[in-house]
Amino acid sequence: MRLYTLTASAKINLYLEIIGDRSDGYHELVMIMQSIDLADRVTVRGLATPNIYLKCDHPDVPTDSTNLAYKAAALLWEAFPNVVKPHGGAEIIIEKNIPIGAGLAGGSADAAAALVGLDLLWGLGLTQSELQTLGAKLGSDVPFCLAGGTAIATGRGEQIDSLQGLDEPYAVLAKYQSLEVATPWAYKTYRQEFSSTYREVGRERSLQQELVPLGAIVQALAKSAKQEVGQYLRNDLEKVVLPNYAAVQVLKDAMVECGGLGTLMSGSGPTVFTLAADRSQAEAIAAQLKAQISDPDLKIWVTRFASSGVKLAA
Ligand code: C5P
């Protein structure tokens, strides 16, 4: 049976601004997303029987139909029954390196890899844009995880416009392994506390969305000015996660003290990252953080920005 192995990159958010409510219950966002080289490996293997099976080496990842990669397979199966049927089923094997419930889009990355792998396995011949439209049905971050690199994401996060990436940047990531934040909780709490600041749909909102891409951080990215990018990092969800998770606030403060170009929580957290100009600065920050917080539950990664999302493994 044929098989394909793909790498599925995690993302960090260099910018996450919550604009307001949407009629579909989601939030209107403007984000700058960045792929990093912390990645899962996803293998799809053809099966003679018409079943979908999923295996994962991480005990906390569900292997049933609630897994987003399983849902990706079911979505293709239902959308293209006549093409898929003659091929039989598929087994999806996920080797997990991206922490779960971390704000790094690990589940979305696996779903993106499953879409790409199954498209190849089942000979569907889908274009990148078709894959992204299907991916958006699975989760707001899946289209970015397919595209990867550096991008502005608007709408509920599923509309992607690529940006030029920085030259040779690194990010030091840190997360308490036992701590997870549920994304729906973070957005719901934000709505409860800050909906009075939401902008109405219409002129005011579209003006805001037009202005942000022209804003300081985008200009800094265009100039590949890492120092400036570090100064303009923003994540509105910090306003609800940091006060409710004291350990994440303490971690962020400690990381700020370690230097680097800027420190921010990624997505709905609780992963915090610090941008570094190069590998040696990143390694020095990681060593200092380890010395500062001697908790075996704290995991630290030195990662490099990546220019792609899902790709065939070497
Ligand atoms: O799209 P996804 O399923 O990954 O989103 C997870 C949850 O995060 C949603 O159920 C919603 O509560 C919240 N969310 C939101 N607005 C967005 C994206 C996510 O409110 N743009």
Boltz pocket constraint, residues with backbone or C-beta under 6 A from the ligand:
constraints:
  - pocket:
      binder: B
      contacts: [[A, 25], [A, 26], [A, 27], [A, 28], [A, 29], [A, 138], [A, 139], [A, 140], [A, 141], [A, 155], [A, 156], [A, 157], [A, 183], [A, 184], [A, 185], [A, 187], [A, 188]]
      max_distance: 6.0
